[in-house]
Amino acid sequence: MATLRETTDRLAAEGAERQRVLAESLTTQIEAAEKRIAAMKDEALAEVRGIAVEVGGAVVEKLTGTTADPARLAAAVDIAVGERAH
């Protein structure tokens, strides 16, 4: 017959193992969620960049009556985004 001490130790070990498995599972889920969030953020920023280039082109055309160089607009947006990141 198991003593009270042995039973307590066994139950504590089982509880610790369940907690370790749960922590490992949660860590894996958190890492996966963080990757999904980073991917969605990158996608959103890329869309915003494209919108900024389009709006910039429309503004230049409206103000000057000429079409702006898309590469120069994209470079200007990249510079502006880079400055805001710092």
WOTALIN-V405619 format. One record per run of one state. SS is the DSSP state (hx for helix, st for strand, lp for the rest). FROM is the first residue (numbers start at 0). LEN is the number of residues. If there is no record, write none. Layout:
[[SS:FROM:LEN] [SS:FROM:LEN]]
//
This chain:
[[lp:0:3] [hx:3:61] [lp:64:5] [hx:69:16] [lp:85:1]]
//
